[in-house]
Amino acid sequence: MQIVANIVFLSTFYVSFAVGLALVFGVMRTINFAHGEFYMLGGYALWLTVGALTGTLPGGLIFIIALVVGAGVVGTLGILLQLSIFHRLREHPFSIFMATLGLSYVLQVSVVQTIGPMGRSIPAVFPGFVFFEGMILPIQRLAVFGFTVVMIGGLWFFLMRTNIGRAVRASAQNKTGAMLQGVSMNKVALTTMFVGSALAAMSGVLMSSVLPVSPFMGGDAIWRAFIIIIVGGIGSLSGAVVAAFMFGTIDTLLTSFGAGKFTAMVDALIMLLALSFMPSGILGSRE
């Protein structure tokens, strides 16, 4: 049962991080390589918030403030990225990729120079454990799971129940058709970048509450996200969720049986097999 709990915890992390990248690609049709550093900035948002407010506010409220501040600041950075790079280079996807790759290094070096290269652990905002049916469940991880479910539920509501969310979905499915229906591509692009970047930051806040935060934490995360969205189907949110749970299961089982050092290799091998035999991914559509 402990393994099942670990699978759920790891899979929800993969979902929280990958859906933002999948959303941006689904609409923009290009990869934001700085997504990993946006995730890292979310982690530091929690570190700074906890350091500034611990002892003055309840832990749960501090956590919510970090989520809101991180999402707001990094989401705004996503809008600036859209206006300065994505919009200007919209006809040159490779140039966008290289520009965001450069931005990722700029953000990483900026954090190293201002805060330092060492990783930092954040005290548990929700300390304690729950023992259930032989499982040891840290309350912090349960809280992260709960916040992740709320975050993904909020994304579903936004995409399915709001006018701008429907416009985002329409643009991802058929950009020309959406434009003929009067959808503003500029508005959709700005909204998509804000939401996708905010999701990365919120994922960073959530995971930095259980893992050390460092300037280099975005590298492994973006690599995992690439694998997940490729196998799930590039641009497919539902595919990203399915692939996240698949890799969460595989990685947890490998780690549980002492083969954790092979997880990156096995995941990459699965991605290569998917590209060879299922190039559109599990739930992706052929273009």
C-alpha positions in Angstrom: 0.0 0.0 0.0 2.9 2.3 0.6 4.0 1.9 -3.0 0.5 2.8 -4.1 0.7 6.0 -2.1 4.1 6.8 -3.5 2.8 6.3 -7.0 0.0 8.7 -6.5 2.2 11.4 -4.9 4.9 11.2 -7.7 2.3 11.0 -10.5 0.5 14.1 -9.2 3.8 16.0 -9.3 4.4 14.9 -12.9 0.9 16.0 -13.8 1.2 19.4 -12.1 4.4 20.3 -14.0 3.7 18.7 -17.4 0.2 20.1 -18.0 1.5 23.7 -18.2 4.0 22.8 -20.8 1.5 20.7 -22.8 -1.0 23.7 -22.7 1.5 26.1 -24.1 2.6 23.8 -26.8 -1.0 22.9 -27.7 -1.8 26.5 -28.5 1.6 28.1 -29.4 3.0 25.0 -31.2 6.4 25.6 -29.8 8.3 24.7 -26.7 9.0 27.1 -23.8 12.4 25.8 -22.6 12.3 28.3 -19.7 9.4 26.3 -18.2 11.8 24.5 -15.9 13.2 27.8 -14.6 9.6 29.1 -14.1 9.1 26.0 -11.9 12.3 26.9 -10.1 11.1 30.5 -9.5 8.0 29.0 -7.9 10.2 27.1 -5.5 12.0 30.2 -4.4 8.7 32.0 -4.0 7.9 29.5 -1.3 11.3 29.7 0.2 11.1 33.5 0.4 7.5 33.5 1.7 8.2 31.0 4.4 11.3 32.9 5.5 9.5 36.2 5.6 6.2 35.1 7.2 7.0 32.1 9.5 5.9 32.9 13.0 3.5 35.7 11.9 0.9 33.7 10.0 -0.5 30.1 10.0 1.4 27.7 7.8 -1.5 27.0 5.6 -2.0 30.7 4.9 1.7 31.1 4.1 1.5 28.3 1.6 -1.5 29.8 -0.1 0.2 33.2 -0.2 3.3 31.6 -1.8 1.0 29.9 -4.4 -0.7 33.2 -5.3 2.5 35.3 -5.4 4.5 32.7 -7.3 1.7 32.2 -9.9 1.1 36.0 -10.2 4.8 37.0 -10.6 5.8 34.1 -12.9 2.5 34.3 -14.9 3.3 38.0 -15.5 6.8 36.9 -16.6 5.1 34.6 -19.1 3.1 37.5 -20.5 6.3 39.5 -21.0 7.9 36.5 -22.7 4.9 36.3 -25.0 5.1 40.0 -25.9 8.9 40.2 -26.3 9.8 36.8 -27.8 6.9 34.5 -28.8 4.9 37.1 -30.7 7.9 38.6 -32.5 9.3 35.2 -33.5 6.0 33.4 -34.0 7.0 32.4 -37.5 10.3 30.9 -36.4 9.7 28.1 -33.8 13.4 27.1 -33.6 14.3 30.7 -32.8 11.8 30.7 -30.0 13.2 27.5 -28.7 16.8 28.9 -28.7 15.6 32.2 -27.2 13.8 30.5 -24.3 16.8 28.2 -23.8 18.9 31.3 -23.4 16.3 32.8 -21.0 16.5 29.6 -18.9 20.3 30.1 -18.4 19.8 33.8 -17.6 17.3 33.0 -14.9 19.4 30.2 -13.5 22.6 32.3 -13.3 20.6 35.2 -11.9 19.4 33.1 -9.0 22.9 31.6 -8.5 24.4 35.1 -8.3 21.7 36.6 -6.0 20.9 33.7 -3.7 23.7 31.2 -4.2 24.2 27.8 -5.8 23.5 25.7 -2.8 20.2 23.8 -2.4 18.0 24.9 0.5 15.4 22.8 2.4 12.2 24.5 3.5 10.7 23.5 6.9 7.5 21.5 6.5 4.5 23.9 6.4 2.2 21.0 7.4 4.3 18.9 9.8 3.3 15.4 11.0 2.3 12.0 9.7 -0.8 10.0 9.2 -0.7 6.2 9.6 -3.3 4.3 7.6 -3.5 0.6 6.6 0.3 0.2 7.0 1.1 3.4 5.1 3.1 6.3 6.4 1.6 9.4 4.9 3.4 12.8 5.6 0.7 15.5 6.1 2.9 17.7 3.9 2.6 15.3 0.9 -1.2 14.9 1.5 -1.5 18.7 1.4 0.5 18.9 -1.8 -1.7 16.2 -3.3 -4.9 18.1 -2.3 -3.6 21.4 -3.7 -2.6 19.7 -6.9 -6.0 18.2 -7.3 -7.6 21.7 -6.8 -5.1 23.2 -9.3 -5.9 20.7 -12.0 -9.6 21.0 -11.2 -9.3 24.7 -11.6 -7.6 24.3 -15.0 -10.3 22.0 -16.1 -13.0 24.5 -15.1 -11.2 27.3 -16.8 -10.8 25.4 -20.1 -14.3 23.9 -20.1 -16.5 26.5 -18.4 -15.2 29.9 -19.3 -15.4 31.8 -22.6 -11.6 32.5 -22.8 -10.9 28.8 -21.8 -13.1 27.6 -24.7 -11.3 30.0 -27.0 -8.0 28.5 -25.9 -9.3 25.0 -26.6 -10.6 26.0 -30.0 -7.3 27.6 -30.9 -5.4 24.5 -29.9 -7.7 22.3 -32.0 -8.0 24.5 -35.1 -6.4 27.9 -35.1 -7.8 29.0 -38.5 -11.3 27.9 -37.6 -11.1 29.8 -34.3 -9.9 33.0 -36.0 -12.9 32.7 -38.5 -15.2 32.6 -35.4 -13.7 35.9 -34.2 -11.3 34.5 -31.6 -8.5 37.0 -30.9 -5.2 35.0 -31.2 -3.3 37.7 -29.3 -5.6 37.4 -26.3 -5.5 33.6 -26.5 -1.7 33.6 -26.6 -1.4 36.0 -23.7 -3.8 34.0 -21.6 -2.1 30.7 -22.5 1.3 32.0 -21.5 0.0 33.4 -18.3 -1.8 30.2 -17.3 1.0 27.9 -18.4 3.7 29.9 -16.6 1.6 30.2 -13.5 1.0 26.4 -13.5 4.8 25.9 -13.6 5.3 28.3 -10.7 2.5 26.6 -8.6 4.1 23.2 -9.3 7.4 24.6 -8.0 5.7 25.9 -4.9 4.1 22.5 -4.3 7.1 20.4 -4.8 9.6 22.7 -3.0 7.6 22.0 0.2 8.8 18.4 0.1 12.0 18.6 -1.9 15.1 20.9 -1.6 14.9 24.1 -3.7 18.0 25.0 -5.9 18.8 27.0 -9.0 19.2 23.8 -10.9 16.0 22.1 -10.0 14.3 23.0 -13.3 16.7 20.9 -15.5 15.5 17.5 -14.4 11.9 18.7 -14.2 11.8 20.0 -17.8 13.4 16.8 -19.0 10.7 14.7 -17.3 8.0 17.0 -18.7 9.3 16.6 -22.2 9.2 12.9 -21.9 5.7 13.0 -20.5 4.2 15.3 -23.2 5.9 13.4 -26.0 4.6 10.0 -24.9 1.2 11.4 -23.9 0.8 13.3 -27.2 2.3 16.7 -27.7 -0.3 19.3 -26.9 -2.7 16.8 -25.4 -3.6 17.6 -21.8 -5.4 14.3 -21.2 -2.4 12.5 -22.8 -0.1 14.3 -20.4 -2.2 13.2 -17.4 -2.2 9.5 -18.6 1.6 9.6 -19.3 2.3 11.3 -16.0 0.6 8.4 -14.1 2.3 5.9 -16.3 5.8 7.3 -15.6 4.9 7.9 -11.9 4.1 4.2 -11.6 7.2 3.1 -13.5 9.6 5.4 -11.6 8.1 4.5 -8.2 8.4 0.7 -8.9 12.0 1.0 -10.1 12.9 3.0 -7.0 11.1 0.7 -4.7 13.0 -2.4 -6.1 16.4 -0.7 -5.8 16.7 0.4 -9.5 16.1 4.1 -9.0 19.3 5.0 -10.7 17.9 3.6 -14.0 14.7 5.7 -14.0 16.0 8.4 -16.4 17.4 5.7 -18.8 14.2 3.7 -18.7 12.0 6.8 -19.2 14.1 7.9 -22.1 13.9 4.4 -23.7 10.2 4.5 -23.4 10.1 7.9 -25.1 12.3 6.6 -28.0 10.0 3.6 -28.4 7.0 5.9 -28.4 8.5 8.1 -31.1 9.3 5.0 -33.2 6.0 3.2 -33.0 3.5 5.8 -31.8 4.9 9.2 -33.0 1.6 11.0 -32.2 1.7 9.7 -28.6 -0.9 8.0 -26.5 -3.7 10.5 -27.0 -2.1 13.0 -29.5 -3.6 13.8 -32.8 -1.8 13.5 -36.1 -1.2 16.7 -37.9 
